[in-house]
Amino acid sequence: MAPVGKKFGLSARVSSNNPPAVKRVLERVVGERCKITSVDGEFEVKGELEGESARDLNRNLLSEMRRVEKRTRLRSEWTSGKTVEKFFDYVPKGTKTAQT
């Protein structure tokens, strides 16, 4: 993911049937810009990425992980300015105003 466009804060939970393979993808794709923590068999990802839109960033991240394990789930919140966009896998689950 090349840095272009707006900055988005990412808060996500990733679960998979192949955690070691998915962790390698996460480290490669977002590793230097996000903190990846193992929590109860899932990964918690927090950090900041740049892109055109939250939807594009979410789609790119999940697509990369699903190339190595199709049964990977992504629950994410992308924050830009005062807007938070929620996703479950590729599906948008709503937009809300960020709390300050």
C-alpha positions in Angstrom: 0.0 0.0 0.0 1.8 3.1 -1.2 1.3 6.2 0.9 -1.1 8.5 -1.1 -4.0 10.6 -0.2 -5.6 11.1 3.2 -4.4 9.8 6.6 -6.7 7.2 8.3 -6.4 5.9 11.8 -6.9 2.1 11.9 -8.3 0.0 14.7 -9.0 -3.6 13.7 -9.4 -7.2 14.8 -8.2 -9.9 12.5 -9.0 -13.6 12.9 -7.9 -16.4 10.7 -7.6 -20.2 10.4 -3.8 -19.7 9.6 -2.6 -17.0 12.1 1.1 -17.3 11.3 0.6 -16.7 7.6 -1.7 -13.8 8.1 0.7 -12.2 10.7 3.5 -12.3 8.0 1.1 -10.5 5.6 0.2 -7.9 8.2 3.8 -7.3 9.1 4.6 -6.8 5.4 1.7 -4.6 4.5 1.2 -2.4 7.7 4.0 -3.5 10.0 6.0 -0.2 10.2 3.0 2.0 10.4 0.8 -0.1 12.8 1.2 -2.0 16.0 0.2 -5.7 15.7 -0.7 -7.5 18.9 -1.9 -11.1 19.4 -5.0 -11.2 21.6 -7.0 -14.4 22.3 -6.0 -16.1 19.0 -6.7 -12.9 17.0 -4.6 -9.9 16.0 -5.3 -6.4 17.1 -4.0 -3.8 14.6 -3.7 -0.1 15.5 -2.0 2.6 13.6 -2.2 5.0 10.7 -2.3 4.4 7.0 -2.6 6.7 4.0 -4.9 6.2 1.0 -7.7 7.5 -1.2 -10.5 6.1 1.0 -11.3 3.9 4.0 -13.0 1.5 1.7 -10.0 1.1 -0.6 -7.6 0.7 2.3 -9.9 -1.9 3.9 -10.3 -3.8 0.6 -6.6 -3.9 -0.1 -5.7 -5.1 3.4 -8.3 -7.9 3.5 -7.5 -9.0 -0.1 -3.8 -9.3 0.8 -4.6 -11.4 3.8 -7.1 -13.6 1.9 -4.5 -14.4 -0.7 -2.8 -16.6 2.0 -5.9 -17.7 3.9 -9.4 -17.4 2.5 -11.0 -17.8 6.0 -9.6 -14.5 7.3 -12.0 -12.1 8.9 -11.5 -8.3 9.4 -13.4 -6.1 11.7 -12.1 -2.6 11.3 -12.7 1.1 12.0 -11.0 3.7 9.9 -10.9 7.3 11.3 -10.2 10.4 9.2 -10.9 13.8 10.7 -14.2 13.5 12.6 -15.5 10.5 10.7 -15.2 6.9 11.6 -16.1 4.2 9.0 -16.8 0.7 10.2 -16.4 -2.5 8.1 -16.9 -6.2 8.6 -14.8 -7.9 5.9 -15.6 -6.0 2.7 -19.0 -4.8 3.9 -19.4 -1.2 5.2 -21.3 -1.2 8.6 -21.9 2.5 9.0 -20.3 5.8 9.6 -20.3 7.8 12.8 -18.7 10.9 14.3 -15.4 10.4 16.0 -15.3 11.0 19.7 -12.6 13.5 20.8 
